[in-house]
């Protein structure tokens, strides 16, 4: 049951007639919303205790006390009806949703008066509050809004027919050229469409059944093999490249703990215990406990008294600089196995082959941890407890990678007879 409180009160401003607006104040879920009744009254004619017009009074608009109080009661009933609707889904409305539905119920605004962008703004404001969006998520949706504006700033949600949606797709593909990127952004837009349907907004029914089939490449997971990781960990940089030590340690701490860049950035000394660390992840807001191994312990110990680290485990770095330095580190360590990435732009297939170090980023550390952990036979459920993954589906791409690696190792048995023959010939 949703809990909320309603109180009728007078607005502090006094109009030229010496009257104040009657406001319905609704308090719920850490929100406070003032709803206009369209009525005014002098303070001397208002009963603060009963929150209604005093008997035998008439306001400057010509309404009797009975008409005023009946109108207020009807508007409060409207608010109650809105909350009953949301109570069915056991979720609170946003401030914008409450105001909009209240106005629609009173007939002071109609759905068709609102543009798609107006609904999109309400959606992003609501989700940003309820889901505590990060700065990057807000930036992503701001970019989507810019594209919607460029497409048609006056578009209405009831006009989103199959024809209009197809035109929108063609327009967006000029900006989000790779199918993988476009698919992700269209999923974000699809979440907005679903939100409109869930709130009974008049979005065209074609939005529910509109599907896009795009060729998507097999996901390429870039990670370091065991020998490559150890080579990076043990590499001795020449004096003129000593600054790369820190960036190497950033990467290796991620590769030996599974932490994302954002989590290493916020990892404090107080989060580290003797044999494990505890942290609430930035992306998922999950509290995870990660056991330490000798490599992660060594890195943490190395910076324990570093003045630049302050209260954090590692000194702060910029992600863009880290990514640039990691490519240089990979080049120095000769991690140059050719890697081909396949992408699709519409129906066009593109291939790009580069040495592995060109693809190394801060997130490669986390991927390295997962792949190596699985290849060493650590159960996926244990790995998920460290990484904070909620779904087994998220682990499937990594499991496929390690299964392929095991198959290659097993293939070595095919040469067993040849090796035995070579041994016999050597003995002869």
C-alpha positions in Angstrom: 0.0 0.0 0.0 1.4 3.4 -1.1 1.5 5.9 1.8 1.0 9.6 1.1 -0.5 12.6 3.0 -2.8 15.3 1.6 -3.3 18.7 3.2 -5.3 21.7 1.8 -3.7 25.1 2.6 -3.4 28.6 1.4 -0.6 29.8 -0.8 1.4 32.6 0.9 1.0 35.1 -2.0 -1.9 37.5 -1.7 -3.6 38.7 -5.0 -4.9 42.2 -5.7 -8.3 41.2 -4.4 -6.7 40.3 -1.0 -7.2 36.6 -1.5 -4.8 33.6 -1.6 -4.8 30.5 -3.8 -6.1 27.3 -2.3 -3.5 24.6 -2.7 -3.6 20.8 -2.3 -0.3 19.7 -0.9 0.6 16.0 -1.4 3.6 14.5 0.4 4.8 11.1 -0.6 8.0 9.1 -1.2 10.3 12.0 -0.1 8.4 14.3 -2.5 6.2 17.3 -1.9 3.9 18.5 -4.7 1.5 21.5 -4.6 -1.5 21.1 -6.9 -3.6 24.1 -7.9 -7.4 24.0 -7.2 -8.1 27.2 -9.3 -9.9 28.6 -6.2 -9.0 31.7 -4.1 -10.2 32.9 -0.7 -9.4 35.5 1.9 -7.5 34.2 5.0 -10.2 35.5 7.2 -12.7 33.2 5.5 -10.5 30.1 5.7 -10.6 27.5 8.6 -7.0 26.4 9.1 -8.0 23.5 11.5 -10.6 22.0 9.2 -8.7 23.0 6.0 -11.9 24.3 4.4 -13.9 27.5 3.8 -15.7 28.8 6.8 -19.5 28.6 6.8 -21.6 31.3 5.3 -18.7 32.8 3.3 -18.4 33.7 -0.4 -15.0 34.2 -2.2 -14.1 36.9 -4.6 -14.8 34.5 -7.5 -18.4 34.3 -6.4 -18.3 30.8 -5.0 -20.1 29.9 -1.8 -18.4 28.0 1.0 -20.3 24.8 0.0 -19.2 25.1 -3.7 -15.6 25.7 -2.6 -15.5 22.8 -0.1 -17.2 20.4 -2.6 -14.7 21.4 -5.3 -11.8 20.7 -3.0 -13.2 17.4 -2.0 -13.6 16.4 -5.6 -10.0 17.3 -6.4 -8.8 15.4 -3.4 -10.8 12.4 -4.7 -9.0 12.8 -8.0 -5.6 12.6 -6.2 -6.7 9.5 -4.3 -7.8 7.9 -7.6 -4.3 8.6 -9.2 -2.6 6.9 -6.2 -5.0 3.9 -6.4 -3.9 3.4 -10.0 -0.2 3.5 -9.1 -0.9 1.3 -6.1 -1.8 -1.6 -8.4 1.8 -1.7 -9.6 3.1 -0.9 -6.2 5.1 2.1 -7.4 4.9 5.8 -6.7 4.2 8.3 -9.5 6.9 10.9 -10.1 6.2 14.6 -9.3 5.6 15.2 -13.0 3.3 12.2 -13.5 1.1 13.3 -10.5 0.9 16.9 -11.8 0.1 15.8 -15.4 -2.5 13.2 -14.5 -4.1 15.7 -12.1 -4.4 18.3 -14.8 -5.7 15.8 -17.3 -8.4 14.6 -14.9 -9.5 18.2 -14.3 -9.5 18.9 -18.0 -6.9 21.8 -17.7 -4.5 20.0 -20.1 -5.0 17.4 -22.7 -2.5 14.6 -23.7 -2.5 15.8 -27.3 -1.1 19.2 -26.2 2.2 17.5 -25.2 5.0 16.7 -27.5 7.1 13.5 -27.5 10.0 15.6 -26.0 7.8 16.7 -23.1 7.0 13.0 -22.3 10.7 12.1 -22.8 11.7 14.9 -20.3 9.3 13.5 -17.8 10.6 10.0 -18.3 14.2 11.0 -17.8 13.5 13.1 -14.8 11.5 10.3 -13.2 14.0 7.5 -13.9 17.0 9.7 -13.0 15.5 10.1 -9.5 14.2 6.6 -9.0 17.2 4.8 -10.4 19.9 7.3 -9.2 21.4 7.7 -12.7 25.1 8.3 -13.0 26.5 11.3 -14.9 27.3 9.0 -17.8 23.7 7.7 -18.0 22.3 11.2 -18.0 24.8 12.2 -20.7 23.6 9.2 -22.8 19.9 10.2 -22.5 20.7 13.9 -23.2 22.3 12.7 -26.5 19.2 10.7 -27.3 17.1 13.8 -26.7 19.2 15.8 -29.0 18.6 13.3 -31.8 14.9 13.3 -31.1 14.9 17.0 -31.3 16.8 17.0 -34.6 14.4 14.4 -36.0 11.2 16.3 -35.2 10.9 18.6 -32.1 7.1 18.9 -32.5 6.4 15.2 -32.9 3.5 13.8 -30.8 3.7 10.3 -29.3 0.3 9.4 -30.8 1.9 10.0 -34.3 4.5 7.2 -33.9 3.1 4.9 -36.6 5.2 2.2 -38.3 5.9 4.7 -41.1 7.1 7.4 -38.7 9.1 4.9 -36.7 10.8 3.6 -39.9 11.7 7.2 -40.8 13.1 7.7 -37.3 15.3 4.6 -37.5 16.7 5.7 -40.9 17.5 9.1 -39.4 19.2 7.7 -36.3 21.3 5.3 -38.3 23.1 8.3 -39.9 24.4 9.1 -36.4 24.6 5.7 -34.7 26.2 3.9 -37.7 27.4 0.6 -36.1 24.5 -1.8 -35.6 25.8 -2.6 -32.1 25.6 1.0 -31.0 22.3 1.6 -32.7 20.7 -1.5 -31.1 21.8 -0.3 -27.6 20.4 3.2 -28.2 17.1 1.8 -29.6 16.7 -0.3 -26.5 17.0 2.9 -24.4 14.3 4.5 -26.6 12.2 1.3 -26.3 12.3 1.6 -22.5 10.9 5.1 -22.9 8.1 3.8 -25.1 7.3 1.1 -22.6 7.2 3.7 -19.8 4.6 5.7 -21.8 2.4 2.5 -22.2 2.8 1.7 -18.5 1.5 5.2 -17.6 -1.4 4.9 -20.0 -0.1 7.8 -22.2 -1.6 7.8 -25.7 1.5 6.4 -27.4 0.6 4.8 -30.8 0.0 1.0 -30.6 2.5 0.5 -33.5 5.3 1.2 -31.0 4.6 -2.0 -29.0 5.0 -4.3 -32.0 7.7 -2.4 -33.9 10.8 -4.6 -34.4 14.2 -4.0 -36.0 16.3 -6.9 -37.3 19.9 -5.9 -37.7 23.0 -8.1 -38.2 25.1 -8.1 -35.0 28.6 -9.4 -34.8 29.7 -12.1 -32.5 31.0 -10.4 -29.4 34.7 -10.1 -29.3 36.0 -10.2 -25.7 39.5 -8.7 -25.4 41.4 -10.1 -22.4 45.0 -11.0 -21.5 46.2 -14.6 -21.4 47.9 -15.7 -18.2 51.4 -15.2 -19.6 50.5 -11.8 -21.0 49.1 -10.6 -17.7 52.2 -11.8 -15.7 54.4 -10.1 -18.3 52.6 -6.8 -17.7 52.7 -7.3 -13.9 56.4 -8.0 -13.8 57.6 -5.7 -16.6 60.5 -3.3 -15.6 60.0 0.1 -17.2 63.1 2.1 -18.1 63.6 5.2 -16.0 62.1 7.5 -18.7 58.9 5.5 -18.6 58.6 5.1 -14.8 55.3 7.0 -14.9 53.7 3.9 -16.5 54.2 2.0 -13.3 51.0 3.6 -11.8 48.9 2.9 -14.9 50.1 -0.7 -15.0 49.2 -1.2 -11.4 45.7 0.3 -12.0 45.2 -2.3 -14.8 46.6 -5.2 -12.7 44.5 -4.4 -9.6 41.4 -4.6 -11.9 42.7 -7.8 -13.5 43.3 -9.4 -10.1 40.1 -8.2 -8.4 37.5 -7.8 -11.2 36.9 -4.2 -10.2 35.8 -1.7 -12.9 37.6 1.6 -13.4 34.9 3.5 -11.5 35.3 1.1 -8.5 39.1 1.3 -8.4 38.7 5.1 -8.5 36.5 5.1 -5.4 38.3 2.2 -3.5 39.5 3.6 -0.2 42.0 2.2 2.3 39.2 1.6 4.8 37.5 -0.8 2.3 40.5 -3.2 2.5 40.7 -5.9 5.1 43.5 -8.4 5.7 42.2 -11.0 3.2 39.4 -9.3 1.2 37.9 -5.9 0.3 34.4 -4.7 0.5 32.9 -2.1 -1.8 29.6 -0.9 -3.1 29.9 -0.9 -6.9 29.3 2.4 -8.8 27.4 0.9 -11.7 25.0 -1.5 -9.9 25.1 -0.2 -6.3 25.8 -3.8 -5.2 27.8 -4.5 -2.1 30.4 -7.0 -3.0 33.1 -8.8 -1.1 36.2 -9.7 -3.1 38.9 -12.0 -1.7 42.5 -10.8 -2.2 45.3 -12.8 -3.8 49.0 -12.3 -3.5 49.1 -10.0 -6.6 46.3 -7.7 -5.5 47.7 -7.6 -1.9 51.2 -6.6 -3.3 49.7 -3.7 -5.4 47.7 -2.4 -2.4 50.7 -2.6 -0.1 52.9 -0.8 -2.7 50.7 2.4 -2.4 49.8 2.1 1.3 52.0 5.1 2.2 51.9 6.9 -1.1 51.1 10.6 -0.4 49.3 11.1 -3.7 46.9 8.2 -2.9 45.6 10.0 0.3 42.6 8.0 1.6 42.3 6.0 -1.6 44.1 2.7 -2.4 45.6 4.1 -5.6 46.4 7.7 -6.8 43.7 9.1 -9.0 44.0 9.0 -12.8 41.9 10.0 -15.8 40.3 7.2 -17.7 41.3 8.6 -21.1 45.0 8.9 -20.0 44.9 5.4 -18.5 43.6 3.9 -21.8 46.3 5.6 -23.8 49.0 4.4 -21.4 47.7 0.9 -21.4 48.1 0.7 -25.2 51.7 1.8 -24.7 52.3 -0.7 -22.0 50.8 -3.5 -24.2 53.1 -2.5 -27.0 56.2 -2.5 -24.8 55.2 -6.0 -23.5 54.7 -7.2 -27.1 51.1 -8.1 -26.6 50.7 -7.9 -30.4 48.7 -11.0 -31.4 46.5 -9.9 -34.4 42.9 -9.4 -33.3 40.1 -9.0 -35.9 36.9 -7.2 -34.9 33.9 -7.5 -37.1 31.2 -4.8 -37.2 28.0 -4.2 -39.3 26.7 -0.9 -40.5 23.2 -1.7 -41.8 23.9 -4.7 -44.1 27.5 -3.8 -44.7 30.1 -6.0 -43.0 33.4 -4.5 -41.9 36.6 -6.1 -40.6 39.4 -4.4 -38.8 42.6 -6.2 -37.7 45.0 -4.6 -35.1 47.5 -5.9 -32.7 45.9 -6.8 -29.4 47.5 -3.9 -27.4 45.5 -1.5 -29.6 42.3 -2.8 -28.1 43.4 -2.8 -24.4 41.4 -0.4 -22.2 40.7 -0.1 -18.5 37.8 -2.5 -18.8 40.1 -5.2 -20.3 41.3 -5.8 -16.7 37.9 -6.9 -15.5 37.4 -9.1 -18.6 40.8 -10.6 -18.0 39.9 -11.5 -14.4 36.6 -13.2 -15.5 38.2 -15.2 -18.3 41.2 -16.4 -16.3 39.1 -17.3 -13.3 36.8 -19.4 -15.4 39.7 -21.0 -17.3 41.2 -22.1 -14.0 38.0 -24.0 -13.2 36.6 -21.5 -10.7 32.8 -22.0 -10.7 30.8 -19.3 -12.5 28.7 -18.7 -9.4 31.8 -17.9 -7.4 33.1 -15.6 -10.1 29.7 -13.9 -10.1 29.9 -13.3 -6.4 33.1 -11.4 -6.9 32.1 -9.5 -10.0 28.6 -8.6 -8.9 26.9 -10.1 -12.0 23.3 -10.9 -11.2 22.5 -13.1 -14.2 24.1 -16.2 -15.5 23.3 -14.9 -19.0 25.9 -12.2 -18.4 28.6 -14.9 -17.9 27.8 -16.9 -21.0 30.1 -14.9 -23.4 33.0 -15.5 -21.1 32.2 -19.2 -20.6 32.1 -19.6 -24.4 35.5 -18.0 -24.6 37.0 -20.3 -22.0 35.4 -23.3 -23.5 37.0 -22.5 -26.9 40.4 -22.2 -25.1 39.9 -25.6 -23.4 39.1 -27.1 -26.8 42.4 -25.8 -28.2 44.3 -27.2 -25.3 42.6 -30.6 -25.7 43.6 -30.6 -29.4 47.2 -31.0 -28.2 46.4 -34.6 -27.4 46.0 -35.2 -31.2 49.7 -34.8 -31.6 50.5 -37.2 -28.7 51.4 -40.2 -31.0 53.7 -38.0 -33.1 55.5 -36.8 -30.0 56.0 -40.4 -28.8 57.4 -41.3 -32.2 59.8 -38.4 -32.1 60.9 -39.5 -28.6 61.6 -43.0 -29.8 63.6 -41.8 -32.8 65.7 -39.6 -30.5 66.4 -42.6 -28.2 67.6 -44.7 -31.2 
